[in-house]
Amino acid sequence: MKQRTEANTIGRDDQLVVFEEPSAPVPDHEGGYTDDWTPLTPAFWYVRVRPATVRDQESVIAGTVVTHLTVLIHGRYHPGVTTKTRMTFKGKFYQVTSVVNVDGRDTEMDLTADLQG
């Protein structure tokens, strides 16, 4: 996934999100387990979130149309973000589906994410 971003766009990253990672399953006292989430360090991160268009989906996923892709995220690089990461934005949960370290320099990242539930 190579998205085209303008140089020095990080100053426009004004949307606060929370990044979390799955923690060990917790017993639910009924014989099963529930999933729990642990905030990344740091958990709060400023990014730019925009809805994914059909055109974005086609180019981001290298020609394969994926209809469930919901948002594209750009921001400063966060070393803890992976495809196991959950992002909370405006009270909704998104599962990160791809992570790109822009230019491989650990300064900026591009993410895709799906709305959960």
N, C-alpha and C positions, 0 to 999 in steps of 0.2 A: 504494500500500500504506500504509494508515494503521492502525497497530496501536495499541491502547489500552494505554498504560503509566501506572503510577502516578507521581505527582510525586516527585522526589528518590529515585529507585530506584537511582542509580548506585552507592551504597554496597554494594549487593548483587551487584555485578559482580565475582565472585571466581574466575572461570575464566580461566586464562591461555591465550591463543591466539597463534599467529604468523601475521602477514599477509605475503604475498609477491606480487610482480607478475611477469608474464612478462618475460624479457629477450630480447635478440636470439637467434635460432636459432643453435645451435653445430654446426659440421660434425662428423659422426660418423666421418669418415675412410673411409667406405664409399660415398661418393657422395650421402649423405642428410644430414639435419639432425636434431638432437634439441632439444627444448624445455628451457630452463633457467629457473630462478626466482631472483629477487633479493629479499631482504627489504626491506619498506617501512621508512621511518625515522619513528618507531621501529617495529620489527617486533613486539615483544612487547606485548600489549594485554590488559587485563582487561575481560571482557565477561560477559554472562549468556547461556548457550546452553541451549535446551530443544528437545525433539523437537517437530516440527510434527504436529498432529493433522489429521484430515480436515476438521474445522471450520475450523482455521486456514488450510488450503489454499484452501478455498472463499472465505473472507473476504479473505485476503491477495491472491489473484489475481483479485479482482473478479468472482466468480461462475464463473470458469473453473476446473474441477477439474484440478489438475496433480498426478499421483500420485508424481512423483519428488522433490518438495520434502521435505527431510529435517529441517532445523533452522531455528529462528528465533533471531536473535542481537540483543541489545540492549546498548548500552554508550555510553561517552563517544564523541563524534564524532572520527573519524580522517579527515583530509582526503585521505589517499592511497588509501582504500578505494574501489574501483569494481567493476563487474561483471566485470572482468578479473582481479580479486584472487582468490588462493587462500588459504584459511585452514587451518591445521593445528591440530587439537584432539584431544587424547588419542591421538596417533599416527595419526590419519586425516586425509585431505585432503578439503576441501570447496570447491566452486566457488561464489563469491558470485554470486547470481542477481538480487538487487535491493538497492538502497541507498536509504534514506530519511533525510534530514536532518530529524530531528523538529523541528517548528515553524520550520524554516529558520534557526535561530540558531547553528548550528555548536557545539552543546553536547552533543547526544545523537544517536545513530543507531540505526535498526532495519535489520537485514539479513535476507535469506533466503539459504539455501545448500543445495546438493545434495551428497551424498556422491559422491566420485569413485571410479570403478573398482570 
